[in-house]
Amino acid sequence: SLTLQQADRDLWGVIDAERQRQQHSIELIASENFVSRAVLETLGSVLTNKYAEGYPGRRYYGGCLHADTAENMAIERATRLFGCEYANVQPHSGSQANQAVFLAFLAPGDKVLGLDLKAGGHLTHGARANISGRWFQAISYGVDPVSHRVDMDEVERIARRERPRLIIAGGSAYSRTLDFARFRAIADDVGALFMADMAHVAGLVAGGVFPSPVPFAHVTTTTTHKTLRGPRGGMILGNDGEIMKKINSAVFPGLQSGPLMHIIAAKAVALGEALHPTFHAYAQTVVENAQALCGRLAEGGLSIVSGGTDCHLGVIDLRPWGLAGNVAEHALEQVGLTLNKNTVPNDETGPTVTSGIRVGSAACTSRGMGPDEFREIGDMILALLGGVRAGAIDSRTESSIREGVAELTRRFPLPY
Ligand code: PLP
């Protein structure tokens, strides 16, 4: 039979161009990573052909012997890695993992309390445009205007006043640890369910360098493709059998039908990698690298939201330099530095403009880069944004940044 290149040269060309883009640029998008060859191979495996509605041992299709084994391996590894009793590894995405929690425990109109999108929360935590904000009564807590940290006294005050059915901790652009024990105490106090969404930091939790929400939350959701370095997908973890029974019914048949067996198998492979002793060093380097990058940007005169980071990401406030996030994102992309614009606390602009950028270290750490390289990347960002700020980037600066990107990406190649 034909290879992709022979069967569909056009689409093969698109994928090859994307492979080269990844190979030749510096990936700083905080939600991205590079999977191993083993994970990539699993994603392209024959498991994509298989229907396996239901759960291991209780399928609605024949021929599920190997699908059962793969899913059981993913479940066993997830529970061992995160130290919990139960795992549902079927959610197609992080959003669907969160929706499964809503479907299991909420009715339309119920109150949900989560971190404000503008303060670093995620769309699925009650943003108005999302189903979480349209079907539920979403209320939010923000961050302290000076420290930029979640103020747990404020969370408690809002929870006591509003008495939400569900309290969510976690976010997409929040760089500090969270007090998960206090979240649980507040939830217990007001009779709410406590859901931790550790999508961004799951790999750091797995590597033992970030506090785990799993012992405290009634239910923990995550994606598997960010710091955890697995395939795109979601996962739900818990310790309470009754809660997890409801979650299982919410995922299937509540929200999804056929599980993506190739992705579930790839989750098993990635979870196996995260269980390997070397993953701790990876997670630790991810945090050191983010701190090195944020530190360099701060030394260069940029303002870091909350003054630094405890994890893999940093949010940079560009207002002191009078720059908009969308302009910075575009200018940086032109020289091979890929990141995203991001709102900052008290941002007066909207999500398509923004006053900040978000940087992340998980992907380039997977390529083998360390703090020295991240400081070098910080210098490139400073030089480029300095030019944008001055009104024009001189061609010498631009070509020296391009050379720096080429040199780093050559020295730390991707394995595919
Ligand atoms: N939760 C958080 C905290 C996230 O950052 C993301 C990623 O965007 C999601 C959920 C949603 O994940 P997905 O993009 O897989 O739907």
Residues whose N, C-alpha, C, O or C-beta is under 5 A from the ligand:
A	BS01	PLP	S93 G94 S95 Q96 H122 G171 S172 D197 A199 H200 T223 G233
